[in-house]
Amino acid sequence: MHQWSPSCKVHAMPPERLREPDVSFYAVRDGTALAGVGAIKALGNKKGELKSMRASPAYRGKGVGKLLLRQLIDVVQARGYSWLGLETGRAEPFIPAVRLYEAHGFAECAPFGDYVSDDFSLCMEKHLE
């Protein structure tokens, strides 16, 4: 993330934060290889946020992101969440992620939490049933 965004715009959680009770961390493995990771942060009020979603470079374009995103959506629906948000980048390297989110029903939304939508940051949301 740091190579494409100013450091003040990188909102990835540090490893120790991923262990907190309000965060659920998931990994996709191919045998012993780590193919991708993602997390759900509980926001309260039947809302959640996707955090730290990333496919390993060797697995990009091979469906890992789609698999992980579908799993995370299934988890929040099972929890009874009504809303799922995320923040991502607007720069060219983030376009595949934005397209993946759009293909799964996410749309641009107003900033939430401490985020600010600007030339670098894009907030997206999905209303769940």
TAZISUL-V76900 format. One line per field, one symbol per residue. psi: psi as a letter, one per 20 degrees, with the letter a starting at -180 (. if undefined). Layout:
psi = ???
//
This chain:
psi = hhiiqqhijojqpqghhiiqhjpppqqpqndipohrqrqpppirkkqrppqkppqqhijpjjjgggggggghggghghijqiqprrparirgiighgghgggikjqqqrqqrcjqppbhhqppqqppq.
//
